[in-house]
Amino acid sequence: MTKEEIVNKISQKTGTGRKEMFQIVEGFMDSVKKLLANSGF
């Protein structure tokens, strides 16, 4: 599943705008990447 597909699905289910949802998903993914990089995974 691509980032675009994730954004579209969540946006449709929540009624949140795609632009806003993209920023939320992008922020979440960045946080996960940083956490994994810092924990040695």
Sequence and secondary structure as in RCSB ss.txt:
>XXXX:A:sequence
MTKEEIVNKISQKTGTGRKEMFQIVEGFMDSVKKLLANSGF
>XXXX:A:secstr
  HHHHHHHHHHHH   HHHHHHHHHHHHHHHHHHHHHHT 
